[in-house]
Amino acid sequence: MIPKKIPLDNNEISLLPFRWDAPTHWLVGDKSTMRVASYLIPSEDGSADLSVIYLNGDGGGLAANVNRWRKQLNLAELTIEEIEFRSKNFIGELGKYKIYKIINIDSKESAFLCAIIPADDFTIFVKLNTYLDNINNLEEEFINFSSSFDYNE
């Protein structure tokens, strides 16, 4: 795989410490101060917004990140044990990582698939936001995308 140069702002193009493969039908979206990549994912059952960010170290920790996402969907916080129990483990190019499906069944407008991908000295966070009825349709694509992250050497 050829390393991709990703524009981090309008004035420069920087080489990130990681790379990934996105499906060709995904539309590149706008980046922000936090997002190093953004995609609009079209599908038959509605579109999805996907963001990629990365932070040094563990990015604040597992519980803080999962509970922040849960709060965005008006869900109660979970203990670390409950969070671990609800995770799904995967192995990608960077090694082991976890995916969380975060759903509030009372809110059909928004549901999340979130991946937390640890690396040597940083953590990648991938978040897909779509309609509740669309979340299962995009899960395989999300797993494949999250598994594709690799070091940009």
C-alpha positions, 0 to 999 in steps of 0.5 A: 500500500502506498502511504497517503498524504492527508491535508491537515489544514489549508497551508500544508500537507503533512504525513500522518503516522498512519494510513488507511484504505477507504472504499471508493464509493465513500465521499471525502468530507470536510476535516476540522481541527480534530478530524484528520479525515471525514467521509460521507457514506452513501447507502440505500437506507440513508447516509452516514458521517464517518470521522477519524481523529487521533490523539497522543497516548490513550486519548483520555482513556477507554471509559471517558471516550465511550461514555462521551459517545453514550452521552451524545445519544442521551445514554447513561454512563457505564463502568469500565467492566460494562464497557469491556463486556459490550466491546467486540474485539478485532485484529487489524493491521495495527493489531488488536482493537475494539468496536462499540455499537452505541444505540439509543432505541428511543432515538432513530435519528442517530446511532454510532459505530465506534472503533478505538485503535491503539498504536505505539504512542497514539490512539485512533478513534473512528466514529460512524454516525447514521440512522438506527435502521442503517447501522447494521447495514454499514457494520461490515464496511466499518470493520473493514475500514477500521482494520485497514489502519496501518503505520505509515512507514 
